[in-house]
Amino acid sequence: MGGRQRITVGGGGVIGASVAYHLARAGARVTLLERLPQAGGGATRWSYGWVGTGAGSPSKDPTAFALQVRALEDFRRLDGELGGLPKAARGAIVGGTRNMRPRR
């Protein structure tokens, strides 16, 4: 059997789409099957799977905050690579006092 591997992925949610994306980047010919009219319309639609830095601060958990910032950078990179990802970017202002100190 010559040529690229042909692989079928079932489900166009966040996991199925990610698997299909990475297989295609590795050189496979991928067919993605989705039962709904729009990808991401099943479990992914109702998940709490968004990434945001507004709900936390670097002082609360520096490792988690760094991971959130990296995820936002990855979304920007993917948007440039794939073009037109359905996303919304929003900001937040977290207020405090001068005496606010990081928790340890």
C-alpha positions in Angstrom: 0.0 0.0 0.0 1.6 3.3 -1.1 0.9 6.9 -0.3 -0.4 8.5 2.8 -2.5 6.7 5.4 -6.2 7.3 5.2 -7.8 7.8 8.6 -11.4 8.5 9.5 -12.1 10.5 12.7 -15.6 10.4 14.3 -16.8 13.6 16.0 -16.1 17.2 15.1 -15.9 18.5 18.6 -12.7 19.8 20.2 -11.1 16.4 20.6 -12.1 15.0 17.2 -11.0 18.2 15.5 -7.7 18.2 17.4 -7.0 14.6 16.5 -7.9 15.2 12.8 -5.7 18.4 12.8 -2.6 16.6 14.2 -3.0 13.5 12.0 -3.2 15.8 8.9 -0.1 17.7 10.0 1.6 14.3 10.3 0.8 13.6 6.7 -2.3 11.4 6.9 -5.4 11.9 4.6 -8.1 12.5 7.2 -11.9 12.4 6.8 -13.8 13.9 9.7 -17.3 12.7 10.3 -19.8 14.8 12.3 -23.5 13.9 12.8 -24.5 17.5 13.6 -24.8 20.4 11.0 -22.0 22.3 12.7 -18.7 21.0 14.1 -18.4 21.5 17.9 -22.2 21.5 18.3 -22.4 18.5 20.6 -20.7 18.1 24.0 -18.1 20.8 23.1 -20.8 23.4 22.7 -22.0 22.9 26.2 -18.6 22.5 27.9 -16.8 25.0 30.0 -13.8 24.7 27.8 -12.9 28.4 27.3 -9.5 29.9 28.1 -9.3 33.1 29.9 -6.9 35.0 32.1 -9.4 37.4 33.5 -10.6 35.0 36.2 -7.2 34.8 37.9 -4.1 36.7 38.5 -0.4 35.8 38.2 0.0 36.0 42.0 -2.6 33.4 42.8 -1.1 30.6 40.7 1.8 31.7 38.5 2.0 28.3 36.8 -1.7 28.2 35.8 -1.5 31.8 34.7 1.5 31.1 32.4 -0.4 28.2 30.9 -3.4 30.4 30.2 -1.2 33.0 28.5 0.5 30.3 26.4 -3.0 28.9 25.4 -4.0 32.4 24.2 -0.8 32.5 22.1 -1.5 29.1 20.7 -5.0 30.2 19.7 -3.5 33.2 17.8 -1.0 30.9 16.1 -3.8 28.5 15.1 -6.0 31.3 13.8 -3.2 32.5 11.6 -2.6 28.9 10.3 -6.2 27.9 9.8 -7.8 31.3 9.4 -11.1 32.5 10.7 -11.5 30.4 13.9 -14.8 31.1 15.6 -13.6 32.9 18.7 -14.1 36.0 20.7 -11.4 37.9 22.5 -12.4 39.9 25.6 -10.4 41.6 28.3 -10.8 42.2 32.0 -9.5 44.6 34.6 -8.7 43.2 38.0 -8.6 45.8 40.8 -6.8 45.7 44.0 -5.2 47.8 46.6 -1.6 49.0 47.0 -1.1 46.7 49.8 -2.2 43.7 47.8 0.4 40.9 48.2 0.7 37.6 46.4 -0.6 34.5 48.3 1.9 31.9 49.1 
